[in-house]
Amino acid sequence: MAANYDRPKPIDPVFYRRGCIFRIRCGCGHSLAQPLGLFADERDIPRTSRIHEIIARLRCSRCGAKPTAEVTKY
C-alpha cells in the first residue's frame, strides 16, 4: 500500500500541516474550526509539537470535557 501524503497524520508536527483545518467538537455543542497554524499561534503552541499531543491535551472551554478533534486538508 502506498503512502498518502495528502492526508494529515496525528504524528505530523504543526509546522508541516499549518494550513490544514483543525476541527474541534464537544458534546455540549461547542465547536471550533480554524487553520492549525493559527490555532497554534494564538495559543503559543511550539511549531514542533505533534498534532496528537495537542489533541490529547484539549479540553472544552465551556464545560471542561474532552472534545473530539480532527485535522483535514480542506
C-alpha positions in Angstrom: 0.0 0.0 0.0 1.4 3.4 -1.0 1.7 6.3 1.5 -1.0 9.0 1.3 0.9 12.3 1.7 -2.3 14.4 1.2 -3.9 13.1 4.4 -2.8 14.7 7.6 -1.5 12.2 10.2 -1.5 12.6 14.0 2.3 12.2 14.2 2.8 15.3 11.9 4.3 18.4 13.5 2.3 21.6 13.5 4.7 23.4 11.1 4.2 20.6 8.5 0.4 21.0 8.5 -0.1 24.7 9.3 -2.6 25.3 6.5 -4.8 22.3 7.4 -8.1 22.8 9.1 -8.3 21.9 12.8 -11.9 20.9 13.8 -12.8 20.5 17.4 -16.3 19.5 18.6 -17.6 18.9 22.1 -20.7 17.0 23.3 -22.0 20.3 24.8 -22.3 21.8 21.3 -19.2 24.0 21.5 -17.1 23.7 18.3 -14.2 25.4 16.5 -12.7 25.1 13.0 -9.7 27.1 12.0 -6.3 26.6 10.4 -4.0 24.5 12.6 -1.2 27.1 12.3 -3.5 29.9 13.5 -4.8 27.8 16.4 -1.2 27.1 17.5 0.0 30.7 17.1 -2.9 32.1 19.2 -2.1 29.6 22.0 1.7 29.8 21.8 2.0 26.1 20.9 5.5 25.4 19.6 5.8 24.7 15.9 7.5 21.3 16.6 4.5 20.0 18.6 2.9 16.9 17.2 -0.8 17.0 16.3 -1.6 14.0 18.6 0.0 15.8 21.5 -2.3 18.9 21.0 -5.4 16.7 20.7 -4.5 14.8 23.8 -4.4 18.0 25.9 -7.6 19.6 24.6 -10.4 20.4 27.0 -13.6 22.3 26.2 -13.5 25.9 27.3 -17.3 25.8 28.2 -17.8 22.5 30.1 -14.2 21.1 30.6 -15.0 17.8 28.9 -12.6 16.1 26.4 -13.7 17.1 22.9 -13.2 15.2 19.6 -10.8 16.7 17.1 -9.5 16.1 13.6 -7.2 17.7 11.1 -8.4 17.8 7.5 -6.7 19.2 4.4 -9.7 21.3 3.4 
